[in-house]
């Protein structure tokens, strides 16, 4: 028996294709929109001052590291969009020329004054508390699995910005199957793959303006489905109960 952190509703086709060979028990998502972390940090207070669905939340997780050039392009896009944002930049290092390294945050140093005029950069936050906040209108995400599930449970549309590994598949699930956002298109520049500022801005505007109603409606639908799986009679509830009954 394999416990799998997903749900029958989210990946019905994929799960059904392997059920004949493996006994898979989907047990996700393990959070709900009612989950309360009790966080009231400065960034929450700042979000409280913003209007509904107006803020960009940007995070690439704790492992992915953006190149210095990509940080520049993302900074330009955020500044050009003129939308309030909350950007999490953890204390990670980026590779520079001649093998040197610098902290990722130093990659936006030349843009910091302009960025601080319209948004907030933090080194850590309680992500799910952010995603549930009424002011968040879009999640620019690397599409790690935890972040992908949290966006669905919170009902937040995404700009999918995958970097490697399963993030590509997760981005496809969110944008093509569940239709809760759009994926950026990359451009290869020599040996480096970069998403240019104009493309990032295009995706932000599509999610926040042009197709905002459609993406929010789809995201809200999956939020409601995720909530149903946790309640009594829902798939997560039933799967966990069956697993416990079988092994008690």
C-alpha positions as CSV (number, residue, x, y, z in Angstrom):
1,X,0.0,0.0,0.0
2,X,1.3,3.4,-1.0
3,X,0.1,6.6,0.8
4,X,0.1,9.4,-1.8
5,X,-0.1,13.1,-1.0
6,X,-2.8,14.1,-3.5
7,X,-6.5,13.5,-4.0
8,X,-8.7,11.5,-6.2
9,X,-10.4,14.6,-7.4
10,X,-7.2,16.4,-8.4
11,X,-5.5,13.6,-10.3
12,X,-8.3,11.2,-11.1
13,X,-6.9,10.1,-14.5
14,X,-3.3,9.7,-13.4
15,X,-4.3,7.7,-10.3
16,X,-6.7,5.5,-12.1
17,X,-4.0,4.6,-14.6
18,X,-1.8,3.0,-11.9
19,X,-4.4,1.5,-9.5
20,X,-4.3,-1.8,-11.3
21,X,-0.6,-2.3,-10.5
22,X,-0.4,-0.6,-7.1
23,X,-2.6,-0.1,-4.1
24,X,-2.5,3.7,-3.8
25,X,-4.3,5.7,-1.1
26,X,-4.5,9.4,-1.8
27,X,-4.4,11.3,1.4
28,X,-4.3,15.0,0.4
29,X,-4.5,17.8,0.8
30,X,-3.9,17.8,4.6
31,X,-4.7,21.5,5.0
32,X,-8.0,23.3,4.6
33,X,-8.9,27.0,4.0
34,X,-9.9,27.0,7.7
35,X,-6.4,26.1,8.9
36,X,-5.3,28.9,11.2
37,X,-1.6,29.5,11.9
38,X,-2.2,32.4,14.2
39,X,0.4,34.5,12.4
40,X,0.1,38.3,12.8
41,X,3.5,39.5,11.6
42,X,4.4,42.7,9.9
43,X,3.7,41.4,6.4
44,X,0.1,40.4,7.5
45,X,-0.5,43.8,8.9
46,X,0.8,45.3,5.6
47,X,-1.5,43.0,3.6
48,X,-4.4,44.2,5.7
49,X,-4.0,47.6,4.2
50,X,-4.5,46.4,0.7
51,X,-7.7,45.9,-1.3
52,X,-9.1,42.5,-2.1
53,X,-7.2,40.4,-4.8
54,X,-4.8,43.2,-5.5
55,X,-1.4,41.8,-4.3
56,X,1.1,39.6,-6.1
57,X,2.7,36.9,-3.9
58,X,6.0,35.7,-5.2
59,X,7.9,32.7,-3.9
60,X,10.3,30.1,-5.4
61,X,10.5,27.9,-2.3
62,X,13.5,27.1,-0.2
63,X,15.6,25.1,-2.7
64,X,15.2,26.8,-6.1
65,X,17.8,29.6,-6.8
66,X,17.2,32.1,-9.5
67,X,20.1,33.3,-11.6
68,X,21.1,36.9,-11.2
69,X,19.8,37.6,-14.7
70,X,16.5,36.1,-13.9
71,X,16.3,38.1,-10.7
72,X,16.8,41.3,-12.8
73,X,14.1,40.3,-15.3
74,X,11.6,39.5,-12.5
75,X,12.4,42.8,-10.7
76,X,11.8,44.7,-13.9
77,X,8.4,43.0,-14.4
78,X,7.3,43.7,-10.9
79,X,8.2,47.4,-11.1
80,X,6.6,47.8,-14.5
81,X,3.4,46.1,-13.3
82,X,3.0,48.7,-10.5
83,X,1.1,46.3,-8.4
84,X,1.6,45.8,-4.7
85,X,3.6,42.6,-4.1
86,X,5.0,40.4,-1.3
87,X,8.2,38.7,-2.4
88,X,9.9,36.0,-0.4
89,X,13.6,35.8,-1.0
90,X,15.3,33.3,1.3
91,X,18.9,33.5,2.3
92,X,20.2,31.6,-0.7
93,X,23.3,32.2,-2.9
94,X,23.4,32.7,-6.7
95,X,26.3,31.9,-8.9
96,X,28.1,34.9,-10.5
97,X,30.9,35.2,-13.0
98,X,34.2,33.4,-12.3
99,X,32.4,31.0,-9.9
100,X,31.8,33.8,-7.3
101,X,28.7,33.7,-5.2
102,X,26.4,36.3,-3.6
103,X,23.2,36.2,-1.7
104,X,20.1,36.0,-3.8
105,X,18.8,39.2,-2.3
106,X,21.9,41.1,-3.5
107,X,20.8,40.3,-7.0
108,X,17.9,42.9,-6.7
109,X,20.0,45.4,-4.9
110,X,20.0,48.0,-7.7
111,X,16.2,47.7,-7.8
112,X,15.5,47.7,-4.1
113,X,14.5,51.4,-3.8
114,X,11.9,51.1,-6.6
115,X,10.7,47.7,-5.3
116,X,10.2,49.1,-1.7
117,X,8.0,51.9,-3.1
118,X,5.3,49.4,-4.2
119,X,5.8,46.2,-2.2
120,X,7.6,44.3,0.4
121,X,10.5,41.8,0.3
122,X,10.9,39.4,3.2
123,X,13.2,36.5,3.9
124,X,10.5,34.2,5.3
125,X,6.7,34.0,5.8
126,X,4.0,31.6,6.7
127,X,3.0,30.9,3.1
128,X,-0.5,29.4,3.7
129,X,-1.4,32.4,5.9
130,X,-0.4,34.6,3.0
131,X,-2.3,32.6,0.3
132,X,-5.5,32.7,2.4
133,X,-5.4,36.4,2.8
134,X,-8.1,38.3,1.0
135,X,-5.7,40.7,-0.6
136,X,-3.8,38.1,-2.6
137,X,-4.8,38.0,-6.2
138,X,-2.0,36.0,-7.8
139,X,0.7,33.5,-6.8
140,X,3.9,33.6,-8.9
141,X,5.2,30.2,-8.0
142,X,7.9,27.6,-8.9
143,X,5.1,25.0,-8.7
144,X,6.7,22.8,-6.0
145,X,4.0,20.2,-5.0
146,X,3.3,21.7,-1.6
147,X,3.0,25.2,-3.1
148,X,0.8,23.9,-5.8
149,X,-1.6,22.2,-3.3
150,X,-1.6,25.3,-1.1
151,X,-2.6,27.5,-4.0
152,X,-5.5,25.2,-4.8
153,X,-6.7,24.9,-1.2
154,X,-6.5,28.7,-0.8
155,X,-8.2,29.3,-4.1
156,X,-5.5,31.5,-5.6
157,X,-4.7,31.8,-9.3
158,X,-1.1,31.3,-10.3
159,X,1.6,32.4,-12.7
160,X,3.4,29.1,-13.1
161,X,7.2,29.6,-13.1
162,X,8.7,26.1,-12.9
163,X,12.4,25.5,-12.6
164,X,13.1,21.8,-12.7
165,X,12.0,18.2,-12.0
166,X,8.4,17.6,-11.0
167,X,7.6,21.4,-11.1
168,X,7.1,21.1,-14.9
169,X,4.4,18.5,-14.4
170,X,2.8,20.4,-11.6
171,X,2.7,23.6,-13.7
172,X,1.0,21.6,-16.5
173,X,-1.6,20.3,-14.0
174,X,-2.4,23.8,-12.7
175,X,-2.5,25.6,-16.0
176,X,-3.7,23.1,-18.5
177,X,-5.8,20.6,-16.5
178,X,-7.2,22.6,-13.6
179,X,-7.0,25.9,-15.5
180,X,-6.1,28.1,-12.5
181,X,-3.5,30.2,-14.2
182,X,-0.9,30.6,-16.9
183,X,2.7,29.4,-17.4
184,X,5.6,31.7,-18.4
185,X,7.4,31.0,-21.7
186,X,11.1,30.7,-21.4
187,X,13.8,32.0,-23.8
188,X,17.2,30.5,-24.2
189,X,20.1,33.0,-24.1
190,X,23.3,31.1,-24.8
191,X,23.6,28.5,-22.1
192,X,21.1,30.2,-19.8
193,X,17.3,29.9,-19.9
194,X,15.6,33.1,-18.9
195,X,12.0,34.4,-18.7
196,X,12.1,38.0,-19.8
197,X,10.4,40.8,-18.0
198,X,7.8,41.4,-20.7
199,X,6.7,37.8,-20.6
200,X,6.4,37.8,-16.8
201,X,4.4,41.0,-17.0
202,X,2.1,39.5,-19.7
203,X,1.3,36.6,-17.5
204,X,0.7,38.7,-14.5
205,X,-1.7,40.9,-16.4
206,X,-3.5,37.9,-17.8
207,X,-4.1,36.4,-14.4
208,X,-4.8,39.7,-12.6
209,X,-6.9,41.5,-15.3
210,X,-7.6,39.9,-18.7
211,X,-8.8,36.5,-17.4
212,X,-9.0,37.3,-13.7
213,X,-12.7,36.3,-13.4
214,X,-12.2,33.0,-15.2
215,X,-9.1,32.0,-13.2
216,X,-10.6,33.1,-9.8
217,X,-13.7,31.1,-10.6
218,X,-11.7,28.0,-11.4
219,X,-9.5,28.4,-8.4
220,X,-12.5,28.9,-6.1
221,X,-14.0,25.7,-7.5
222,X,-10.9,23.7,-6.6
223,X,-10.8,25.3,-3.2
224,X,-14.3,24.1,-2.6
225,X,-13.5,20.6,-3.8
226,X,-10.5,20.4,-1.6
227,X,-12.6,21.4,1.4
228,X,-15.1,18.7,0.6
229,X,-12.4,16.0,0.6
230,X,-11.5,16.7,4.2
231,X,-15.0,16.6,5.6
232,X,-16.8,13.5,6.8
233,X,-17.7,11.5,3.7
234,X,-15.0,13.2,1.6
235,X,-12.3,11.2,-0.2
236,X,-9.5,12.1,2.2
237,X,-11.7,11.3,5.2
238,X,-12.7,8.0,3.7
239,X,-9.2,7.0,2.7
240,X,-7.7,7.7,6.0
241,X,-10.5,5.9,7.9
242,X,-10.1,2.8,5.6
243,X,-6.3,2.9,6.2
244,X,-6.7,3.1,10.0
245,X,-9.4,0.5,10.1
246,X,-7.2,-1.9,8.1
247,X,-4.2,-1.5,10.2
248,X,-5.7,-1.3,13.7
